[in-house]
Amino acid sequence: MTDVTGAQADVLQTLFRSEQGGHEQVVLCQDRASGLKAVIAIHNTALGPALGGTRFYPYASEQEAVADALNLSRGMSYKNAMAGLDHGGGKAVIIGDPELIKTEELLLAYGRFVASLGGRYVTACDVGTYVADMDVVARECRWTTGRSPENGGAGDSSVLTAFGVYQGMRASAQHLWGDPTLRGRTVGIAGVGKVGHHLVRHLLDEGAEVVITDVRPQAVQRVVEAHPQVTQVADTDALIRTEGLDIYAPCALGGALNDDSVPVLTAKVVCGAANNQLAHPGVEKDLADRGILYAPDYVVNAGGVIQVADELHGFDFDRCKAKAAKIFDTTLEIFARAKADGIPPAAAADRIAEQRMADARK
């Protein structure tokens, strides 16, 4: 019998903690030759094979990586259910700085681990991984989406992710102000990377005022050079305190809505592309108590997963865009359910998604 170290015990404790959501399978992957350390989490396959991206990130610890994989995969179950897809929820994380350790050998090793699951998990791009990376992974694993058009894929899924968030904003405006137009509204975007810079274009095309920030100066500069009319602020704290802000769009990493940010948020609507925006249970009630309308993140940011799911059946952009446009109607359905049940929109979305998964299990 091998003794379990303190670090290993922490990881195991994270895996079996009940509030993480009862995952079906968690795979810890290691390939010493390439330096790969990864976690693949399959949350729920009631609706079909688990589908979710691969995040490549320099986690501070293995326990933190496992916790992120569990949270993200659970979110994918709800996202795929609300998007009407025949897929369950899964997610993978690769531990390390992609700028330093990402190699072809490592990605091929990762692809072999995904392939070993026999189709229970279908992977795609996420933070730190790109279309070119999925092309490499696909050489070892046919259950790979988000590939380049040259390799039979759909290309960059952030285009439709941004379009879906834009539809969620329109639905929020319709619900709160009685008109879906965003013309004349001021929208603050935190994170103008893959998705955020596409979202800027949608908003400007409709006549909205846009304020941006990003921890990477080069990301801000790219947007400002393309759209000089955009206003930039120093950081997210300055953004959420901006006077006259109508909509706040968190489009970077999770936990943007927390005990520090919610009390000082000036916007009347939160609708963004980031996953897991609510830092902990109860934040959704804090938003509602302040009269802030929250469009559930996994509902409005589903455009990307709609695209990669379609890739498995022969990608058609117009078909995908039409599906992503329905995020407008789904968001309105959630707001109506929340009002009828007297609960926050996040809770209403969870109820609808959980019912769909339960019905599928029957």
C-alpha positions as CSV (number, residue, x, y, z in Angstrom):
1,M,0.0,0.0,0.0
2,T,1.3,3.4,-1.0
3,D,1.0,6.3,1.5
4,V,-1.0,9.3,0.2
5,T,0.8,12.6,0.6
6,G,-0.9,15.7,1.9
7,A,-1.1,17.2,-1.5
8,Q,-2.7,14.0,-3.0
9,A,-5.1,13.9,-0.1
10,D,-6.2,17.4,-0.9
11,V,-6.8,16.5,-4.5
12,L,-8.8,13.4,-3.6
13,Q,-10.9,15.5,-1.1
14,T,-11.6,18.0,-3.9
15,L,-12.7,15.2,-6.2
16,F,-15.2,13.7,-3.8
17,R,-16.6,16.9,-2.2
18,S,-20.3,16.8,-2.7
19,E,-20.8,20.5,-3.6
20,Q,-18.6,20.0,-6.7
21,G,-21.6,18.4,-8.4
22,G,-21.3,14.6,-8.5
23,H,-19.0,14.0,-11.4
24,E,-19.2,10.7,-13.4
25,Q,-15.5,10.5,-14.1
26,V,-12.3,12.4,-13.5
27,V,-9.1,11.4,-15.2
28,L,-5.7,12.6,-14.0
29,C,-3.2,12.5,-16.9
30,Q,0.6,12.6,-16.8
31,D,3.2,12.0,-19.5
32,R,6.7,12.4,-18.2
33,A,8.4,12.6,-21.6
34,S,6.5,15.7,-22.7
35,G,5.8,17.2,-19.2
36,L,2.1,16.9,-19.6
37,K,0.0,17.1,-16.5
38,A,-3.8,17.4,-17.1
39,V,-7.2,16.8,-15.6
40,I,-10.2,15.6,-17.7
41,A,-13.5,15.9,-15.8
42,I,-16.7,14.4,-17.1
43,H,-19.7,15.8,-15.2
44,N,-22.8,14.4,-16.8
45,T,-23.6,12.4,-20.0
46,A,-27.3,12.1,-19.7
47,L,-27.8,14.1,-22.9
48,G,-24.9,12.6,-24.7
49,P,-21.1,12.5,-24.8
50,A,-19.5,15.2,-22.7
51,L,-18.4,18.3,-24.7
52,G,-16.1,21.1,-23.4
53,G,-12.9,22.9,-24.1
54,T,-9.3,22.4,-22.9
55,R,-7.9,25.1,-20.7
56,F,-4.1,25.5,-20.6
57,Y,-3.2,27.6,-17.5
58,P,-0.4,27.9,-14.9
59,Y,-2.4,26.8,-11.8
60,A,-0.8,27.4,-8.4
61,S,-1.4,23.8,-7.4
62,E,-2.8,20.5,-8.6
63,Q,-5.8,20.9,-6.2
64,E,-6.6,24.3,-7.8
65,A,-6.5,22.7,-11.3
66,V,-8.8,19.8,-10.2
67,A,-11.2,22.3,-8.7
68,D,-11.3,24.4,-11.8
69,A,-11.9,21.3,-14.0
70,L,-14.8,20.2,-11.8
71,N,-16.4,23.6,-11.8
72,L,-16.0,24.2,-15.5
73,S,-17.2,20.7,-16.5
74,R,-20.3,21.1,-14.3
75,G,-21.0,24.4,-16.0
76,M,-20.7,22.7,-19.4
77,S,-23.5,20.3,-18.5
78,Y,-25.8,23.2,-17.8
79,K,-24.6,25.2,-20.8
80,N,-25.1,22.3,-23.2
81,A,-28.5,21.5,-21.8
82,M,-29.7,25.1,-22.1
83,A,-28.3,25.3,-25.7
84,G,-30.4,22.3,-26.7
85,L,-27.4,20.2,-27.6
86,D,-27.2,16.4,-27.5
87,H,-24.2,16.6,-25.2
88,G,-23.3,16.4,-21.6
89,G,-20.7,18.4,-19.8
90,G,-17.0,17.9,-19.7
91,K,-13.8,20.0,-19.4
92,A,-10.1,19.5,-19.4
93,V,-7.3,21.6,-17.9
94,I,-3.6,21.3,-18.7
95,I,-1.3,22.5,-15.9
96,G,1.4,25.0,-16.8
97,D,2.2,28.2,-18.7
98,P,1.4,27.6,-22.3
99,E,3.9,30.2,-23.3
100,L,6.6,28.1,-21.7
101,I,5.7,24.4,-21.9
102,K,3.3,24.0,-24.8
103,T,4.9,21.7,-27.4
104,E,3.7,19.4,-30.2
105,E,4.8,16.4,-28.2
106,L,2.7,17.5,-25.2
107,L,-0.4,18.2,-27.2
108,L,-0.1,14.8,-28.9
109,A,0.3,13.1,-25.5
110,Y,-2.9,14.9,-24.4
111,G,-4.7,13.8,-27.5
112,R,-3.9,10.2,-26.7
113,F,-5.4,10.6,-23.2
114,V,-8.6,12.0,-24.7
115,A,-8.8,9.3,-27.3
116,S,-8.4,6.6,-24.5
117,L,-11.9,7.7,-23.2
118,G,-13.4,6.3,-26.4
119,G,-15.7,9.3,-27.2
120,R,-17.1,9.9,-23.7
121,Y,-15.4,13.3,-23.9
122,V,-15.1,15.6,-26.9
123,T,-12.6,18.4,-26.6
124,A,-12.2,21.9,-28.1
125,C,-10.4,25.2,-27.5
126,D,-10.5,27.3,-24.3
127,V,-8.2,29.7,-22.5
128,G,-4.6,29.0,-23.6
129,T,-5.5,26.7,-26.5
130,Y,-6.2,27.6,-30.1
131,V,-7.3,26.2,-33.4
132,A,-3.8,25.2,-34.3
133,D,-3.5,23.3,-31.0
134,M,-6.7,21.4,-31.8
135,D,-5.3,20.4,-35.2
136,V,-2.3,18.8,-33.4
137,V,-4.5,17.1,-30.8
138,A,-6.7,15.7,-33.6
139,R,-3.8,13.8,-35.0
140,E,-4.1,11.5,-32.0
141,C,-7.8,11.9,-31.2
142,R,-10.9,12.0,-33.5
143,W,-13.0,13.4,-30.7
144,T,-11.6,16.9,-31.3
145,T,-13.4,20.0,-32.4
146,G,-12.4,23.6,-32.9
147,R,-10.1,22.6,-35.7
148,S,-9.1,24.7,-38.7
149,P,-11.2,24.7,-41.8
150,E,-8.2,23.2,-43.7
151,N,-8.4,20.2,-41.4
152,G,-12.1,19.7,-41.6
153,G,-13.1,22.0,-38.7
154,A,-15.1,25.2,-38.1
155,G,-12.2,27.5,-37.1
156,D,-12.4,30.1,-34.4
157,S,-15.5,29.5,-32.1
158,S,-15.1,32.9,-30.4
159,V,-16.9,34.6,-33.3
160,L,-20.2,32.9,-32.4
161,T,-19.5,33.1,-28.7
162,A,-19.4,36.9,-29.0
163,F,-22.6,36.8,-31.2
164,G,-24.4,34.8,-28.5
165,V,-23.4,37.2,-25.7
166,Y,-24.6,40.1,-27.9
167,Q,-28.0,38.4,-28.2
168,G,-28.1,37.9,-24.4
169,M,-27.5,41.7,-24.0
170,R,-30.3,42.4,-26.5
171,A,-32.6,40.2,-24.5
172,S,-31.6,41.8,-21.2
173,A,-32.3,45.2,-22.7
174,Q,-35.7,44.0,-23.9
175,H,-36.6,42.7,-20.5
176,L,-35.3,45.7,-18.5
177,W,-36.0,48.6,-20.8
178,G,-38.7,47.2,-23.1
179,D,-36.5,47.5,-26.2
180,P,-33.8,45.2,-27.5
181,T,-31.7,47.9,-29.1
182,L,-28.3,48.8,-27.5
183,R,-28.0,52.1,-29.3
184,G,-26.9,54.8,-26.9
185,R,-26.2,52.3,-24.1
186,T,-22.8,52.2,-22.4
187,V,-21.3,48.8,-22.2
188,G,-18.1,48.0,-20.1
189,I,-16.1,44.9,-21.3
190,A,-13.5,43.4,-18.9
191,G,-11.3,41.3,-21.2
192,V,-11.0,42.0,-24.9
193,G,-9.2,38.8,-26.0
194,K,-10.6,36.0,-28.1
195,V,-14.3,36.9,-27.5
196,G,-14.2,40.4,-26.1
197,H,-12.8,42.0,-29.2
198,H,-15.5,40.5,-31.4
199,L,-18.1,41.7,-28.9
200,V,-16.8,45.3,-29.2
201,R,-17.5,45.2,-32.9
202,H,-21.1,44.0,-32.5
203,L,-21.8,46.8,-30.0
204,L,-20.2,49.6,-32.0
205,D,-22.1,48.5,-35.1
206,E,-25.4,49.0,-33.2
207,G,-24.3,52.4,-31.8
208,A,-23.4,51.5,-28.3
209,E,-20.7,53.3,-26.3
210,V,-18.0,50.9,-25.3
211,V,-15.5,51.1,-22.3
212,I,-12.8,48.4,-22.1
213,T,-10.0,47.1,-19.9
214,D,-7.7,44.1,-20.0
215,V,-4.7,42.9,-17.9
216,R,-2.8,42.7,-21.2
217,P,-1.9,46.1,-22.7
218,Q,-1.5,44.7,-26.1
219,A,-5.1,43.4,-26.2
220,V,-6.4,46.9,-25.3
221,Q,-4.1,48.5,-27.9
222,R,-5.4,46.1,-30.6
223,V,-9.0,47.2,-30.0
224,V,-8.2,50.9,-29.7
225,E,-6.2,50.9,-32.9
226,A,-9.1,49.2,-34.7
227,H,-11.8,51.3,-33.0
228,P,-10.5,54.7,-31.8
229,Q,-13.9,55.6,-30.4
230,V,-13.6,53.0,-27.6
231,T,-12.7,54.3,-24.2
232,Q,-10.2,52.5,-22.1
233,V,-9.8,52.4,-18.3
234,A,-7.0,51.2,-16.1
235,D,-8.5,48.1,-14.6
236,T,-11.7,46.1,-13.8
237,D,-12.2,48.0,-10.6
238,A,-12.3,51.3,-12.4
239,L,-14.6,49.8,-15.1
240,I,-17.2,48.5,-12.7
241,R,-17.3,51.9,-10.9
242,T,-17.7,53.8,-14.2
243,E,-20.7,56.3,-13.9
244,G,-23.4,55.8,-16.5
245,L,-22.5,52.2,-17.2
246,D,-25.6,50.3,-18.4
247,I,-24.2,46.8,-19.0
248,Y,-21.1,45.1,-17.5
249,A,-19.6,42.3,-19.6
250,P,-17.0,40.1,-17.8
251,C,-15.2,38.4,-20.6
252,A,-12.0,37.1,-18.9
253,L,-11.6,34.4,-16.1
254,G,-14.3,33.4,-13.6
255,G,-15.3,34.8,-10.2
256,A,-15.8,38.4,-11.5
257,L,-19.0,38.8,-9.5
258,N,-18.0,38.6,-5.8
259,D,-18.4,40.2,-2.4
260,D,-16.1,43.1,-3.4
261,S,-17.4,43.8,-6.9
262,V,-21.1,43.5,-6.6
263,P,-21.6,46.3,-3.9
264,V,-19.8,48.9,-6.1
265,L,-21.1,47.8,-9.5
266,T,-22.9,50.7,-11.3
267,A,-24.3,48.7,-14.2
268,K,-28.0,47.6,-14.3
269,V,-27.2,44.5,-16.3
270,V,-24.4,41.9,-16.2
271,C,-24.0,39.9,-19.4
272,G,-20.6,38.6,-20.4
273,A,-18.7,35.7,-21.9
274,A,-16.6,34.5,-18.9
275,N,-17.5,31.2,-17.4
276,N,-18.4,30.8,-13.7
277,Q,-18.9,34.5,-13.1
278,L,-20.5,34.0,-9.7
279,A,-17.7,33.6,-7.2
280,H,-19.9,31.6,-4.7
281,P,-23.6,30.7,-4.1
282,G,-25.5,33.7,-2.9
283,V,-24.0,36.2,-5.2
284,E,-26.9,35.9,-7.6
285,K,-29.2,37.0,-4.7
286,D,-26.9,39.9,-3.9
287,L,-27.2,41.1,-7.5
288,A,-31.0,40.7,-7.4
289,D,-31.2,42.6,-4.1
290,R,-29.3,45.5,-5.8
291,G,-31.7,45.5,-8.8
292,I,-29.0,44.3,-11.1
293,L,-30.2,41.9,-13.9
294,Y,-27.9,38.9,-14.3
295,A,-27.9,37.0,-17.6
296,P,-26.6,33.6,-16.7
297,D,-23.1,33.2,-18.2
298,Y,-23.5,29.6,-19.4
299,V,-26.6,30.6,-21.3
300,V,-25.3,33.7,-23.1
301,N,-21.8,32.3,-23.9
302,A,-23.1,29.1,-25.5
303,G,-22.5,30.3,-29.1
304,G,-19.0,28.7,-29.2
305,V,-20.2,25.3,-28.0
306,I,-23.0,25.4,-30.5
307,Q,-20.4,25.9,-33.2
308,V,-18.1,23.1,-32.1
309,A,-21.0,20.6,-31.6
310,D,-22.1,21.3,-35.1
311,E,-18.6,20.6,-36.4
312,L,-19.1,16.9,-35.4
313,H,-21.9,16.7,-38.0
314,G,-20.4,18.7,-40.9
315,F,-20.1,22.4,-40.0
316,D,-22.5,25.0,-41.5
317,F,-21.9,28.5,-40.3
318,D,-25.4,29.9,-41.2
319,R,-27.1,27.0,-39.4
320,C,-24.9,27.6,-36.3
321,K,-25.5,31.4,-36.3
322,A,-29.3,30.7,-36.5
323,K,-29.0,28.5,-33.4
324,A,-26.9,31.0,-31.6
325,A,-29.5,33.7,-32.4
326,K,-31.9,31.7,-30.3
327,I,-29.9,32.7,-27.2
328,F,-32.1,35.8,-27.3
329,D,-35.3,33.8,-26.8
330,T,-33.7,31.4,-24.2
331,T,-32.5,34.4,-22.1
332,L,-36.0,35.9,-22.2
333,E,-37.4,32.5,-21.2
334,I,-35.1,32.5,-18.2
335,F,-36.1,36.0,-17.1
336,A,-39.8,35.1,-17.4
337,R,-39.3,31.9,-15.3
338,A,-37.3,33.8,-12.7
339,K,-40.1,36.4,-12.4
340,A,-42.8,33.7,-12.2
341,D,-41.0,31.7,-9.6
342,G,-39.7,34.7,-7.6
343,I,-36.1,33.6,-7.9
344,P,-32.9,35.1,-9.4
345,P,-32.3,34.3,-13.2
346,A,-29.3,32.1,-12.3
347,A,-31.5,29.8,-10.2
348,A,-34.2,29.8,-12.9
349,A,-31.6,28.7,-15.6
350,D,-30.4,25.9,-13.3
351,R,-33.9,24.6,-12.8
352,I,-34.6,24.5,-16.5
353,A,-31.2,22.8,-17.2
354,E,-31.6,20.3,-14.4
355,Q,-35.1,19.3,-15.6
356,R,-33.8,18.7,-19.1
357,M,-31.0,16.4,-17.8
358,A,-33.4,14.6,-15.5
359,D,-35.9,14.0,-18.4
360,A,-33.0,12.7,-20.5
361,R,-32.1,10.2,-17.8
362,K,-35.6,8.8,-17.8
